[in-house]
C-alpha cells in the first residue's frame, strides 16, 4: 500500500498536462468519498426511476401539444424559446428520444438525499472517469463503476467518441479531451484528440452536412452535445445537429427545472401515479423537493399557494429568516440556468436582496419561468484531502453533493460512477470551488 506522499505523487502524475478543468483548481482527495451499501442500493434504484420520470415528462409534453393533456403545460415549457427550436423538439423522428446520460445533483441529508436538480447535458464525465481510473489503480477501495465504468459507458452511447463542445463550456474542454483520447483508444498520453472526435461547436464540422430543411435529414451524426440550446443561434449546421443520433436530444422542454413543480402539481397527480407506478411515484416523492412555479397570475380570493399558505408571492418578502429556507432559481433556457448562477437562498441573503429576487422572478415569468424550492440542509461529512500547500493529509469537515452518472443503454439506466464534491461546512451552495474536494465515490 502506498504511503500518503507516494499516493499524492501518483495522483499528480496521472493528471493530463492540460488539466481537467480550464483555469479551475480543487483540493485533491486523499481517498475516495465513502458511502454505505444502503445508499449504494438507493442510487442503483434511482437510475431506473429517473428514466421513468424522463419518459413520463416527454410523454406529458407531447400529450399537451396534441390536446390530450392541458395546453398550459406545453405553453409553460415552451416559454421564451424560439419557434424553430420548439419545432425541432417536436419532430416526429425524435419523439421518443431521451437523454442517454442522466446526472442528478444529490444533496446528502440526515435522512438520506434530496434531488436538487437533474442535468441531461452534464459536465464532469471526463473528470469522474479520470478519478475512477486513477483511484481504482490503488486497489484499496471498491470504486463505483470501477476503473473504466465511465469510459465504457460513454463509449456505449457515443461509439466513435465524437464530442461537440461550445466555447461557453470551455471550462470543461480539457476533461472531454482526456475522455476523447480514451474513447478512440489512442496511445498518445497528451495533446488534443483527433479533429474527428472533439470539435468546437461554433466551428465548421467536417462530418456534418449543412442542410436547409430539418425534415430531410437521413444521415446519422452520433455525437455528444456539450452545448446549451440557448447557444444554438451561434452554431452552424443547426438542422443536422438535431439528428436523432445526438445526445442529449434537442428537446429544450426536457431541460426545464420546473418539471419538479409539475411533479407536485395536484391536477397531474393521477398522471404521475399511472405513468410511474404507485411505488416509484411514492419513492420519488421522498427525494424530489416540493417546488413551486413563480407564476404571477392572481389567485382567487379564497385560494392559497400550497405548502406556503400565502395568497400572493410578495408575502414571501415578509417571511422571517428561518421561514426563508427556500431556494429561488431560473427554470432553464438561459445562460443563468447552469452553474448556480441564478440561485438565491432566502435564508442566506438580506431581506432587500430576497425581495428584489422575488420581484425579478415574477417579472421574468413571460420569458423565463423561475421556480421556488424547499431548501434542504446537507449533513456534515468528513473527507480526507491533501493540503495544497504542504501535501500533508488533512480532513475537511464539510457538506457533500453527490453526482451519480447513469448511462441509458437499451432503455435501462446503468450507474457507472459518481462524483462527490465536498465543500466547507459554511457553504450553502454545494458547487465546485477552489476550496472544495473532488473525489470519486466508493462503497465502504
Helices and strands as residue ranges (DSSP letters): H 4-14, E 27-28, E 33-35, H 37-65, H 71-77, H 83-89, G 92-94, E 101-109, E 112-119, H 125-136, E 142-143, H 149-157, E 163-165, G 167-172, H 173-184, E 198-200, G 214-216, E 223-226, G 229-234, H 238-241, E 246-247, G 252-255, H 259-264, G 266-268, H 269-276, H 278-287, E 291-293, G 313-318, E 326-330, E 344-345, G 346-348, H 351-363, E 370-374, E 380-386, E 393-409, E 412-424, E 437-443
